[in-house]
Amino acid sequence: MNSFVLGILQQSLIFSIAVMGIYITNRILKLADLSADGSFTLGASVSALLISKGINPFLSLIFSMLAGALAGMVTGILNVKLKIQSILASILVMVGLYSINLRVMKGMANFPIFNYDNIFTDRNTLLVAFIIVAICGLFFTLFFRTKFGYLLKGIGDNENMITSLGINTGTIRIFALSLSNSFIALSGGVLAQYQGFSDINMGTGTMIMGLASIIIGFNLVKHIKITNSSICCIVGTLLYRTSIALSLRIGFNPSDLKLISSIIVLIALTIGNSKEILIPKRKFKSLARFGEGFREVGSKNA
């Protein structure tokens, strides 16, 4: 397989794990959790540090998830218990994580682990990434088919109704933020092992990447009637990463990536809203038909 295509597939699978996490807060809870950028780097730095200490690379990913869950919990506590707006709480956590990540990486902006074994050592990289994503996707799908998963969706759709049932929605929100950030941190940990280092800025733009992938996945994939959320996240990430890779391939500078991302999201939103634009016309036609039928009935009665 062409190395260019193979690289896109591998990176898309790895990033899709983070997109699943962002989906939980963005689509389920209707929150913009900006701490995702910091959690991604946190997962990478924790995994890199533990590997350098001789810890099993697979075990290091579990600790990465725990670290991400803790970061999400802090965001949730600030939002739920201290009544700080969700976006401000996530910004505070993201800023704080920058310093924490530097401490985890022993003050180095770039923490290399090239000389240590990782989950991809002597294994098929694409297969390992696929297995990890498959496990995450299966858990993701099954979780949202449980009573707790439906309850979480209910909080996002109508929190007042869930509260009226006597359920503590605050605790569930904190759990959801922890779960979301654990996915994001896992993605960061896998990426650090994939590229052989953890970098303090590697999480920058994670939230934007996730939102773009979700928008692309759900606004384009829905036209071919794929309803599984995890598959939509994976396909959306693949399309997004492919667009970015092709943009660089044809000669765009890396500094143009932010603009390219904005254009990609704009196109996806436009395509996704194309049907909604036609709704008023359809409503008008249906009303016209109703009026014609009403007049026919009236003329017969006359």
ROZATOR-455606 format. One line per field, with one value per residue (C-alpha): x, y, z; residue number from 1; residue in three letters. Coordinates in steps of 0.05 Angstrom, whole numbers, plus 5000, padded with zeros to 4 digits. Layout:
N
u (X; ...)
v (Y; ...)
w (Z; ...)
resi (NUM; ...)
resn (ALA; ...)
***
This chain:
302
u (5000; 5024; 5059; 5019; 4952; 4976; 4997; 4929; 4893; 4937; 4931; 4857; 4844; 4885; 4852; 4783; 4788; 4793; 4734; 4691; 4708; 4692; 4626; 4604; 4610; 4593; 4535; 4509; 4518; 4517; 4580; 4644; 4698; 4761; 4801; 4807; 4870; 4904; 4877; 4905; 4975; 4966; 4952; 5013; 5060; 5038; 5046; 5115; 5139; 5117; 5148; 5214; 5208; 5202; 5127; 5091; 5067; 4997; 4993; 5016; 4955; 4910; 4945; 4937; 4862; 4860; 4897; 4849; 4789; 4817; 4824; 4752; 4729; 4762; 4725; 4660; 4670; 4685; 4622; 4574; 4597; 4627; 4575; 4628; 4605; 4626; 4667; 4704; 4715; 4745; 4790; 4816; 4832; 4865; 4910; 4928; 4943; 4996; 5039; 5022; 5042; 5109; 5121; 5103; 5153; 5206; 5205; 5220; 5175; 5190; 5198; 5227; 5216; 5248; 5294; 5238; 5190; 5118; 5053; 5073; 5143; 5149; 5075; 5032; 5018; 4952; 4926; 4943; 4910; 4849; 4842; 4846; 4795; 4749; 4750; 4736; 4680; 4648; 4649; 4623; 4565; 4546; 4551; 4500; 4452; 4451; 4402; 4458; 4475; 4403; 4401; 4462; 4428; 4366; 4407; 4433; 4364; 4322; 4358; 4297; 4257; 4313; 4318; 4243; 4252; 4296; 4361; 4425; 4445; 4508; 4542; 4526; 4554; 4619; 4623; 4609; 4665; 4712; 4694; 4702; 4771; 4794; 4780; 4818; 4877; 4880; 4884; 4942; 4978; 4972; 4995; 5056; 5076; 5061; 5106; 5158; 5153; 5106; 5105; 5075; 5037; 5013; 4943; 4933; 4873; 4845; 4777; 4773; 4795; 4743; 4687; 4706; 4708; 4640; 4608; 4637; 4618; 4546; 4530; 4558; 4552; 4479; 4462; 4482; 4440; 4496; 4469; 4523; 4556; 4625; 4627; 4608; 4664; 4715; 4692; 4690; 4760; 4785; 4754; 4781; 4852; 4851; 4831; 4887; 4939; 4918; 4922; 4994; 5009; 4988; 5032; 4996; 5040; 5029; 5012; 4950; 4920; 4875; 4845; 4838; 4803; 4754; 4738; 4728; 4679; 4643; 4634; 4610; 4560; 4534; 4523; 4491; 4444; 4426; 4363; 4342; 4345; 4293; 4245; 4208; 4194; 4168; 4125; 4098; 4081; 4047; 4005; 3987; 3963; 3923; 3890; 3873; 3842; 3802; 3775; 3755; 3717; 3683; 3661; 3631; 3592; 3566)
v (5000; 5070; 5101; 5165; 5129; 5084; 5144; 5176; 5113; 5102; 5174; 5177; 5116; 5144; 5213; 5182; 5159; 5232; 5249; 5198; 5233; 5301; 5274; 5259; 5331; 5365; 5323; 5290; 5343; 5402; 5430; 5459; 5426; 5464; 5424; 5371; 5405; 5397; 5327; 5302; 5326; 5300; 5230; 5234; 5260; 5209; 5151; 5176; 5186; 5117; 5083; 5118; 5089; 5018; 5011; 4966; 5011; 4981; 4993; 5065; 5077; 5058; 5110; 5160; 5148; 5156; 5221; 5246; 5224; 5264; 5326; 5318; 5309; 5375; 5410; 5378; 5398; 5470; 5472; 5433; 5446; 5515; 5539; 5564; 5565; 5503; 5538; 5581; 5519; 5481; 5540; 5543; 5469; 5474; 5530; 5493; 5429; 5465; 5474; 5404; 5373; 5409; 5381; 5311; 5317; 5340; 5411; 5391; 5416; 5353; 5286; 5232; 5157; 5132; 5084; 5049; 4995; 5015; 4982; 4985; 4955; 4892; 4895; 4917; 4990; 4994; 4930; 4952; 5020; 4986; 4938; 4995; 5036; 4976; 4964; 5037; 5039; 4976; 5004; 5070; 5038; 4990; 5043; 5088; 5030; 5021; 5055; 5101; 5119; 5137; 5177; 5216; 5230; 5253; 5303; 5333; 5336; 5358; 5365; 5393; 5330; 5286; 5330; 5325; 5250; 5261; 5243; 5281; 5307; 5341; 5276; 5247; 5309; 5301; 5227; 5245; 5296; 5245; 5193; 5242; 5264; 5193; 5177; 5240; 5224; 5153; 5181; 5226; 5168; 5124; 5182; 5194; 5121; 5123; 5183; 5168; 5230; 5274; 5349; 5404; 5432; 5367; 5377; 5446; 5446; 5379; 5409; 5441; 5376; 5338; 5386; 5387; 5311; 5306; 5357; 5322; 5253; 5269; 5318; 5276; 5204; 5212; 5217; 5144; 5125; 5105; 5117; 5087; 5146; 5113; 5097; 5168; 5194; 5147; 5163; 5238; 5236; 5198; 5249; 5307; 5280; 5263; 5334; 5362; 5313; 5328; 5403; 5396; 5349; 5399; 5453; 5490; 5513; 5482; 5553; 5550; 5491; 5533; 5567; 5500; 5470; 5529; 5520; 5445; 5456; 5510; 5463; 5406; 5452; 5478; 5407; 5386; 5445; 5438; 5398; 5447; 5504; 5467; 5456; 5522; 5507; 5438; 5467; 5518; 5464; 5421; 5481; 5497; 5425; 5427; 5492; 5462; 5401; 5445; 5485; 5421; 5396; 5464; 5466; 5395; 5413; 5475)
w (5000; 4984; 5044; 5035; 5038; 5094; 5136; 5127; 5148; 5210; 5234; 5220; 5262; 5320; 5318; 5311; 5384; 5406; 5360; 5396; 5461; 5433; 5406; 5478; 5500; 5434; 5409; 5472; 5526; 5478; 5510; 5480; 5523; 5505; 5555; 5500; 5474; 5542; 5555; 5488; 5506; 5577; 5551; 5506; 5560; 5612; 5564; 5541; 5612; 5636; 5575; 5591; 5661; 5634; 5642; 5591; 5534; 5535; 5610; 5599; 5557; 5615; 5658; 5602; 5603; 5679; 5674; 5620; 5662; 5721; 5677; 5654; 5725; 5745; 5688; 5710; 5783; 5763; 5721; 5765; 5836; 5829; 5778; 5729; 5656; 5619; 5567; 5619; 5663; 5605; 5587; 5658; 5657; 5589; 5612; 5676; 5638; 5597; 5659; 5684; 5618; 5620; 5690; 5667; 5610; 5660; 5634; 5562; 5506; 5467; 5502; 5455; 5464; 5400; 5437; 5475; 5454; 5442; 5422; 5349; 5357; 5313; 5298; 5239; 5255; 5217; 5248; 5319; 5308; 5278; 5337; 5388; 5349; 5341; 5416; 5430; 5377; 5405; 5476; 5451; 5414; 5470; 5524; 5491; 5486; 5561; 5608; 5632; 5560; 5544; 5609; 5586; 5519; 5557; 5596; 5532; 5501; 5560; 5627; 5662; 5648; 5676; 5737; 5749; 5755; 5816; 5782; 5799; 5730; 5757; 5775; 5707; 5673; 5711; 5691; 5618; 5618; 5650; 5598; 5541; 5563; 5576; 5502; 5482; 5527; 5500; 5430; 5451; 5483; 5421; 5377; 5421; 5413; 5339; 5325; 5378; 5421; 5461; 5446; 5488; 5428; 5398; 5427; 5397; 5351; 5377; 5391; 5322; 5289; 5328; 5312; 5238; 5236; 5270; 5224; 5163; 5187; 5207; 5151; 5095; 5119; 5139; 5065; 5057; 5118; 5167; 5236; 5281; 5316; 5323; 5249; 5232; 5276; 5243; 5172; 5187; 5215; 5154; 5107; 5147; 5152; 5078; 5061; 5104; 5075; 5004; 5017; 5040; 4983; 4930; 4958; 5014; 5073; 5142; 5165; 5121; 5157; 5202; 5141; 5105; 5166; 5167; 5093; 5102; 5159; 5119; 5060; 5105; 5140; 5073; 5046; 5111; 5111; 5038; 5054; 5109; 5058; 5017; 5076; 5070; 4996; 5013; 5068; 5019; 4968; 5020; 5043; 4972; 4960; 5025; 5001; 4934; 4968; 5015; 4956; 4920; 4981; 4988; 4915; 4920; 4982; 4947)
resi (1; 2; 3; 4; 5; 6; 7; 8; 9; 10; 11; 12; 13; 14; 15; 16; 17; 18; 19; 20; 21; 22; 23; 24; 25; 26; 27; 28; 29; 30; 31; 32; 33; 34; 35; 36; 37; 38; 39; 40; 41; 42; 43; 44; 45; 46; 47; 48; 49; 50; 51; 52; 53; 54; 55; 56; 57; 58; 59; 60; 61; 62; 63; 64; 65; 66; 67; 68; 69; 70; 71; 72; 73; 74; 75; 76; 77; 78; 79; 80; 81; 82; 83; 84; 85; 86; 87; 88; 89; 90; 91; 92; 93; 94; 95; 96; 97; 98; 99; 100; 101; 102; 103; 104; 105; 106; 107; 108; 109; 110; 111; 112; 113; 114; 115; 116; 117; 118; 119; 120; 121; 122; 123; 124; 125; 126; 127; 128; 129; 130; 131; 132; 133; 134; 135; 136; 137; 138; 139; 140; 141; 142; 143; 144; 145; 146; 147; 148; 149; 150; 151; 152; 153; 154; 155; 156; 157; 158; 159; 160; 161; 162; 163; 164; 165; 166; 167; 168; 169; 170; 171; 172; 173; 174; 175; 176; 177; 178; 179; 180; 181; 182; 183; 184; 185; 186; 187; 188; 189; 190; 191; 192; 193; 194; 195; 196; 197; 198; 199; 200; 201; 202; 203; 204; 205; 206; 207; 208; 209; 210; 211; 212; 213; 214; 215; 216; 217; 218; 219; 220; 221; 222; 223; 224; 225; 226; 227; 228; 229; 230; 231; 232; 233; 234; 235; 236; 237; 238; 239; 240; 241; 242; 243; 244; 245; 246; 247; 248; 249; 250; 251; 252; 253; 254; 255; 256; 257; 258; 259; 260; 261; 262; 263; 264; 265; 266; 267; 268; 269; 270; 271; 272; 273; 274; 275; 276; 277; 278; 279; 280; 281; 282; 283; 284; 285; 286; 287; 288; 289; 290; 291; 292; 293; 294; 295; 296; 297; 298; 299; 300; 301; 302)
resn (MET; ASN; SER; PHE; VAL; LEU; GLY; ILE; LEU; GLN; GLN; SER; LEU; ILE; PHE; SER; ILE; ALA; VAL; MET; GLY; ILE; TYR; ILE; THR; ASN; ARG; ILE; LEU; LYS; LEU; ALA; ASP; LEU; SER; ALA; ASP; GLY; SER; PHE; THR; LEU; GLY; ALA; SER; VAL; SER; ALA; LEU; LEU; ILE; SER; LYS; GLY; ILE; ASN; PRO; PHE; LEU; SER; LEU; ILE; PHE; SER; MET; LEU; ALA; GLY; ALA; LEU; ALA; GLY; MET; VAL; THR; GLY; ILE; LEU; ASN; VAL; LYS; LEU; LYS; ILE; GLN; SER; ILE; LEU; ALA; SER; ILE; LEU; VAL; MET; VAL; GLY; LEU; TYR; SER; ILE; ASN; LEU; ARG; VAL; MET; LYS; GLY; MET; ALA; ASN; PHE; PRO; ILE; PHE; ASN; TYR; ASP; ASN; ILE; PHE; THR; ASP; ARG; ASN; THR; LEU; LEU; VAL; ALA; PHE; ILE; ILE; VAL; ALA; ILE; CYS; GLY; LEU; PHE; PHE; THR; LEU; PHE; PHE; ARG; THR; LYS; PHE; GLY; TYR; LEU; LEU; LYS; GLY; ILE; GLY; ASP; ASN; GLU; ASN; MET; ILE; THR; SER; LEU; GLY; ILE; ASN; THR; GLY; THR; ILE; ARG; ILE; PHE; ALA; LEU; SER; LEU; SER; ASN; SER; PHE; ILE; ALA; LEU; SER; GLY; GLY; VAL; LEU; ALA; GLN; TYR; GLN; GLY; PHE; SER; ASP; ILE; ASN; MET; GLY; THR; GLY; THR; MET; ILE; MET; GLY; LEU; ALA; SER; ILE; ILE; ILE; GLY; PHE; ASN; LEU; VAL; LYS; HIS; ILE; LYS; ILE; THR; ASN; SER; SER; ILE; CYS; CYS; ILE; VAL; GLY; THR; LEU; LEU; TYR; ARG; THR; SER; ILE; ALA; LEU; SER; LEU; ARG; ILE; GLY; PHE; ASN; PRO; SER; ASP; LEU; LYS; LEU; ILE; SER; SER; ILE; ILE; VAL; LEU; ILE; ALA; LEU; THR; ILE; GLY; ASN; SER; LYS; GLU; ILE; LEU; ILE; PRO; LYS; ARG; LYS; PHE; LYS; SER; LEU; ALA; ARG; PHE; GLY; GLU; GLY; PHE; ARG; GLU; VAL; GLY; SER; LYS; ASN; ALA)
***
